[in-house]
Amino acid sequence: MHPSAVVWDPALLGYDLGGEHPFNPVRLELTIRLARELGVLEDVELLVPEAATEKELYRIHVPEYLEAVKQAPMVGWDVGHGLGTTDNPVFSGMHDSAALVVGSTLLGARKLAEGEADRAVSIAGGLHHAMPDRAAGFCVYNDCSIAISWLLDHGFDRIAYVDTDVHHGDGVQAAFYNDPRVLTVSLHQHPFTLWPGTGYSAETGAEGAEGTSVNIPLPPHTRDPGWLRAFHAIVPSLLEQFQPQLLVTQCGVDSHEEDPLADLSLSVDGHREIYRTLRELAQRYAGGKWLAVGGGGYQLIRVVPRSWTHLLATVLDRDVSPETPLPPGWRDTVSRAAPEAELPLKMTDEADTTHRPWGDGQDDPVDIAIRDTRRAVFPLHGLDPDDPRD
């Protein structure tokens, strides 16, 4: 197996929406610091990205939008395209820093396409809400969609994208809604209860690509066992039928119980189990090829650093035991910067991630979502939506 690629450079901290905005780059800095202190990144060469070119950004975004992003810091509030809002404030160097995020995900994609790595991870990526002509949900440029588009032109013609962020992966779904070469799967809090209000199970793909858009809208307060029950009831069967050559995953951690912007109730232990499952599915159904990116996550100290350290460790096959204590040096650094913060002691929330497989005859609160999604999508793949063996 080729070594896994980790893309990181402190310049990625420049994607900073400023002030009290929840999308604070300190979460990335604390993740890399924690991964280093736990030895996860020991002897790992961190790959330094370059900013995506305009030609690469044009794969998804229209020229007028790029020009607006470039001009926004000088023009101010009246630039349109979703810029200058509370969610997407204008900041100095916005185009360059957003293009660098895209470059980080593209660098991981290149390592896979060139056969230099079987897995790649960039925790700075995952800006899955950006649309061709507008910013949305803290996202200026859509690195996920741009990387998938690039991969489709560089040796891959069947790609599966799995989005585990608490918010619907709407920008990526929109980019490939009529493209049968890309299977997009999103597990998210139900759109009745959370922005962006899309991602219903009935959204299954445009004509000619029916069944390649898959949405699993979960009720608020779903915990690890319910989330994993839904995932295993739907995703492995579809990957087996679709037979992707590569798995791209958006690994947002705003699904955590302590996240301030949403209402699912997962744990750090649940996130760790998700990553281990994605690794196994990439191995089983995608020839081991896996590109992982970050995404949402707004509990900056207690959640994001631990969960994404588990992600880095999983990609590198250096799994960290949940019972591992947090290094004193990391805790001291955070305590000095945020003396009021209550710090975790271990790489675990002590949560039970054991789940019952769907089809056991019992009704779980997530089973409505499971049934709706299976009935909407499974027949389009030749699967029986009511047979738990499929």
Salt bridges, closest charged atoms under 4 A:
GLU54 OE2 - LYS70 NZ 2.08
GLU56 OE2 - ARG110 NH2 2.42
GLU116 OE1 - LYS111 NZ 2.78
ASP118 OD1 - LYS289 NZ 3.09
ASP133 OD1 - ARG134 NH1 3.90
ASP153 OD2 - ARG59 NH1 2.84
ASP163 OD2 - HIS128 ND1 2.64
ASP165 OD1 - HIS128 NE2 3.86
ASP165 OD1 - HIS167 ND1 3.32
ASP170 OD1 - HIS129 ND1 2.66
ASP179 OD2 - ARG181 NH2 2.87
ASP254 OD2 - HIS167 ND1 3.17
GLU257 OE2 - ARG223 NH1 3.24
GLU258 OE1 - ARG302 NE 2.76
GLU280 OE2 - ARG284 NH2 2.22
ASP317 OD1 - ARG119 NH1 3.10
ASP317 OD1 - ARG279 NH1 3.03
ASP319 OD2 - ARG276 NH1 2.64
ASP319 OD1 - ARG279 NH1 2.79
GLU323 OE1 - LYS346 NZ 2.85
ASP349 OD2 - HIS256 NE2 2.79
ASP349 OD1 - ARG306 NH2 2.76
GLU350 OE2 - LYS346 NZ 3.83
ASP360 OD1 - ARG229 NH2 3.14
ASP360 OD2 - ARG356 NE 2.63
ASP363 OD1 - ARG371 NH1 3.27
ASP367 OD1 - ARG229 NE 2.84
ASP386 OD1 - ARG375 NE 3.02
ASP387 OD2 - ARG389 NH2 2.84
